[in-house]
Amino acid sequence: MYEYAIAWEWLAFAARWFHVITAIAWIGSSFYFIALDLGLVKRPHLPPGAYGEEWQVHGGGFYRIQKYLVAPAQMPEHLTWFKYESYFTWISGFLMLCIVYYGGADLFLIDRHVLDISPSVAILISLGSLALGWVVYDLLCKSPLGRNTWGLMAVLYIVLVFMAWGYTQLFTGRAAFLHLGAFTATIMSANVFMIIIPNQKIVVADLIAGRVPDPKYGQVAKQRSLHNNYLTLPVIFFMLSNHYPLSFGTQFSWVIAALVFLMGVTIRHWFNTTHARKGRPTWTWIVTVILFILIMWLSTVPKLLTGETDAAAVAPAFQQFAGDPHFPAVKQLVSTRCSMCHAAEPVYEGIVRPPNGVMLENDAEIAAHAREIYIQAGRSHAMPPGNITDITPDERKLLVAWFESAVEGKKQ
């Protein structure tokens, strides 16, 4: 059992590493070609059919790049296809989903206080949502609405916000954000696999056969590429969010997700406008900062919305917490709700060492991790995962009161 758990942990690490590597390759090439496309300049004496060109310098050399809206008059001898980065990013991400969330469904996927379902049902819902997302998106793009680029993006935003809310009604907060990222990434990768690359292959086949390619294939591919451009940054946010429980472990997490999609638009708009040499719209950064501050505010579940006291965590002097009047009750709470995993020898099935090396078995250890307890089990519902130890709302309030009381006492 011990060897199996260790091997499984290393498998998860290897899959995550693979996923990060392929994601860097895909996002890097995607961002490069978007910037290149927007920076193209129409100059005299371009070859027939060429839309524009760009001169670049890198690594001590100069590059002259020309773009054809449909295709050149003759098929070049060699074509470099940019597709495998997308495919392997999705494959490695799905592998991570299987290892972490399907393999550990009771711990990371299911919160029985949200929806009491079996692991098999949860996994089927997960798989079905990813497949259904692509079908709905593709139908919208091929509908008459698809001819209105910005109208289509507005409808897609509504769909994404609905999915953000829907996932929070099905899974743990952490799994909800991860699935929202996977939902979006599935659409992006399927755009490449199902639309962009097949359309390019049709154009290549026409060239080889001596036919004039239909420009509609390039237009459709460009629309899907535009969607991928604006969805990339939110996907990165959701994939990183599992390390930051204040983003996913609150009752307003779906609203936070909706704002994250808007931040992706404002940030990409700045880069797209800059690369197109149409100025540097600083207002986009102002809006982004405002949105991020709003997300921070929502993550603390302020009094205006919930009736709870709004107090920010400050860097504590850890010894202060053991002397707080709430500490005896907190110590008992941590012992019953947390220490089965956060111990030198965990007793929870499948846990062979304390997560992240955090042990909560004595006064010093509990006090030393006061801030983490406050954020992950008090202010958010990230811990225990899936609330497997049935920590109650009143117990979470006790953790909040303990931390904030000790911090206030330190200030005085």
N, C-alpha and C positions, 0 to 999 in steps of 0.2 A: 504493500500500500504506500509506504514511504517513497520507494523508488518510482512508483507510478506518478505520484503527485509531483515529484521533482521533474520527471520527464515531461509531464504536461505543462508545467510552468515554463520550462525551456522551449517547448514547442510554441507556446503563446508568445514568448519573447522573440523567437525566430520569425514568426508570422508578422509580428508588429514591425520588426526591423525591415522585413521584406516590403511591407506596406508603405512604410515611410520612404524607402528608397524609390519605389516605383511612383509614389505620389509626387515626390520632388521632381522626378523626370517628366511626369505628365504636366504638372502645373508649370514647371519651368518652360517647357516647349510651348505650352498653350499661351502663357503670358508673352513669350517672345514673339510668336507669330501675330498675336493681336496688336502688339506694339509695332511690329514691322508693317502690318497691313495699314494701320492708321497713319504711319509715317511716310507712306509712299508718295512720291512727287511725280506729277506728269511733266515730262521734259520733251523737247523736240527730238526727233530722230529716233524715237523708240521703235522697236520692231513691230510689224503689223500684229494687232491683237493685244499688245502689251498695255496694261492699265497704268502702270507707274513703276518707278524704280527707287531704290534707296541705297546710298553708300554708307557703309559701316566700317569701323576699324576695331580690331580686336586681336590680341595676341601678337602684335607686331606686324599684322598684315591688313590689307584693305579688301573689302568684299563689295561687289556690285550685284545687287539683287533686283530682279525684275519679276513682276507679277502679271499673269495673264488671267483675265476674268473668266474665260472659258477654257482655252487651251492654246498652246502654240500651234503653228501650222504643221509642224512635224513632231512626231513622237521622239523624245530624247532617248538616248541609249540607256540611261540609268535614272531611275526614280527612287528617292528616299521617302518611304512611307512613315508617317508619324501616327501609329495606331497601337502598337504593343504596350506603350507606356500606359495608355488608358485601360487596356484589357487587363493587364497584370495589377494595376491599382485596384480595380474592382475585385478581381479574383482574390488578391491578398486580403482586401478588406472583408470580403465574405468569409474567408478562412478565419479571420479574427472573430467575426460574428459567431461562427460555429464553435470555436474553441472557448471563448469567454462567455458568451451569452446563451448559446444553446447547450454547451457542455455544463455550464453552471447556472442553469435556468432558475433553480430555486433560490439562488443567492443573488444573482444580478439582473435577471429578466423579470421575475414575477414579484409583485408586491400584493399579497393577499388582502391587504387593507384597501387596495385600489380596485383589484379585480381578482376574485378567487377562482383561478383556472389551473389546469394541470400543465406541466411543462410541454407536453406534446401539443396541446391546444395553443399555448402561447407561441410555440415555434411555427405552427401552421399560420397563425395570424400574422406573424412577422414576415414569413415568406410570401403570403398572399398580398400583404400591403405593398411590398416592394414590386411585385409583378403588376398589381393593379395600378400602381402609380405610373408606371411606364405606359400602360395601355391608355389611361385617361389622358395623360400628357400628349401622347402621340395623336390621339383622336382630336384633341383640341387644336394641335398644330395643323392637322390636315382639314379641319373644318373651315367654313368661311371666315371665322374669327382669325384664323392663322394668317390672313392677308393683312391684318392690322397688327404690326409688330408690337407696339406699345400697349394696345388694348389686350392683346394676347398675354403679355407679361403681367398686366394688372390682374387678369383672371388667374394666371398661374400663381401669383402671390397669394390670392385668396385661398387657392387649393393648398398651398404650403402652410399657411396659417391654420387652416382647418386640420391639416395633418398634425401640426404641432400640438394643437389642443387634443386631437384624438389619441395620439400616442400617450399623452399624460393620463388618459382615462383607461389605458390598457396595461402599461408596464411601470416599472420603477422609474423615478425621475432620470436616473443615469441612462437607463435603456431607452427612454423616450427620446432624449437628445441624440443618442447614438443612432437610433433608427431614423430620426429625421435627417441626419447626415447621410445615412445609407440610402434612404429614399431618394434624396436629391442626387447623390453620387450615381445611383442606378440610372436615373434619367440622363445624366451627363454621359456616362459610359455607353449607354444604349444609343445615344445620339451618334456617337462615333461609330459603334459597331453596326447599327441598323440603318443609319441614314448617310452620314458624312462619307465614310469609306465606300459603301456600295455605290453612291452617286459618283464618286471619283473614278471608280472602276468602270462605270458605264461610259464616262467621258473618255477614258483611256481606250476602251474597246472600240468606241467610235473612231478614234484617231487611227488605231491600227487598221481598221476596216476601210479607212479613207472617207468616212462620213464626217459631216460637220456636227460637232456636239451641240446638244440643246442647252442653252444657258440656264434653263430652269433648275437643272441639277445643282449648279453652283450656287444659285440664289437660295435654294432650300437649305443646302449645307451651311451657307453663311448665317442664316437665321438661327439654326441649331447651335452653331458655334458662338453666336452672340449670347444665347441663353447660358451656355456653359461658362462664358466669360463672367457673367454677373452672379452665377451660383457658386463659383469656386471658393470665394472667401468665407461665406457662411458655412460651407461644408467643412473647411479647415477649423472654424470655430467649434462646430459640433463635435468633431473628432477629438479636439483637445479638451472639451468641456468635462470629460469624465475625471479629470484631475482637479477640477474646481467645483466643489459641490454647491457653492452659492449660486452658480449659474443654473443648475438643474434641480436642486433639492428644495425648491420653494413652491408655494401654491401658484405663483405667477410665472412659472417657467415657460409656459406656452406664449405668454406675452413677451417675455424676454426673447424667445426664439423669433417672434414676429419682428422685433426691433433689430435683431441680428441680420435678418435678410435685408432690411433697409440700410443698415450700415454697409453691407456688401455692395449695394448699389451706389451709395455716396462715395465710397473709396474708389471703386472701379471707375466711376464717372470722372474723378479727378485724373486718374492715370490715362484713361482713354482720351480725354480732352487734351491733356498735355502731350501725349504721343501724337495726336493729330495736329499738333502745333496751332491749337485754337485758344491758347491762353492757359492760365493756371487758376482754376476756380477755387479760391481759398474758402468760399462759403461751404464747400463740401466737407472740409475738415471741421469747421465750426459745427455743422449739423451732426457729424459723426461723434464728436466729443459730447454734444448734448445728449445724443441717443445713448452713448455709453454711460454717462452719468445717470440717466434715467434707469438704465439696466441695473446699475449699482444700487440705486434707491429701491427699486422693486425687489432686489435680492434680499434686502434686510427686512422685508415685510413690515413697512412702517405703520405707525399708529393710525394714520389717516385712513388706511385701508383695512386694518384688522383689529384695531383697538389695543394692540400690544405696544409696549414701550419701545421706542426706536433709539437704540444705543449702539454706537459703533464699537467694534473691538479695537482695543489699543494694546500696544506691546506691554505685557504684564511683567511684574516681578513675581516669578513663579511661587516663591515662598509665601506670598500673600494669600494664595488660594487655600492652603491647608488650614489657615487660621480663621477663615470665614465661617460665620455661624451656619451656613448652609452645608458645609463640607461633610459632616457625618452622614447626612441623607444622600448627598451626592456619591460618597464613597460606597454606600450600600447599593445605590442605583447602578453605578458602574460595575460593581462586583456581580450583580445579577444579570445585567443586560449586555456587558461588553467583554468581560474577562475570559469567557469561554474561548474566544479567539485571540484576544490581546493578552496572552500569557506566554511564559517561557515554554510551557508545554500545552499548547491549545488542546481542548477536548472536543471542539466542534468537528464533525466528520469532514474529512477532506482537507482540513487546515493542519499543516504540519509545522508551521512556524508563524509567529505573530505577524499579521499584515504590516508591511512597511517597517518591520522591526519595532513597532509600538507595543509596549507592554504596560498594562494598567492594573497591576496587582498590589501596589502599596501606595501609601500617601504621597511619597516623593514622585512616583511615576504619574499618578493622576494629576498632581499639581503641575508637573512639568509639561503635560499635554493639555492644559486647561483650554488654551485657545483653540486647539484642534477639536476638542470635545464640544466646545461652544459652537463652532462653525458647523461641524459635520453632524452632530446629533441634537444640538439645541436650535440654532438658527435655521438649519436645513434638515431635511430628512434623509440625507445621504447615508447615514449610519443609524442603526445597523442596516446592512444591505437588504433591501426588500422588507425591512422591519421584521426580520425573522425572529427576534426575541420579544416582539410585541411591546415595545416601548410606547407609553401612552402620551397624549398631548400634555397632560399635567406634568409628567416626568421631564419632558422636553423643556417646559417652562421653568422647572426647577433648575435645570442646567443653565438656562439663560440667566435666571435670577442669581445663581451662584457666581457666575463669571462677572456679570455686570456689577454686582454688589462688591466683589473683591476689587474690581478695577476702580470703582468709585471710592472705596476705602483707601486705596493706594494714593489716589489724588489728594485726599484730605490731609 
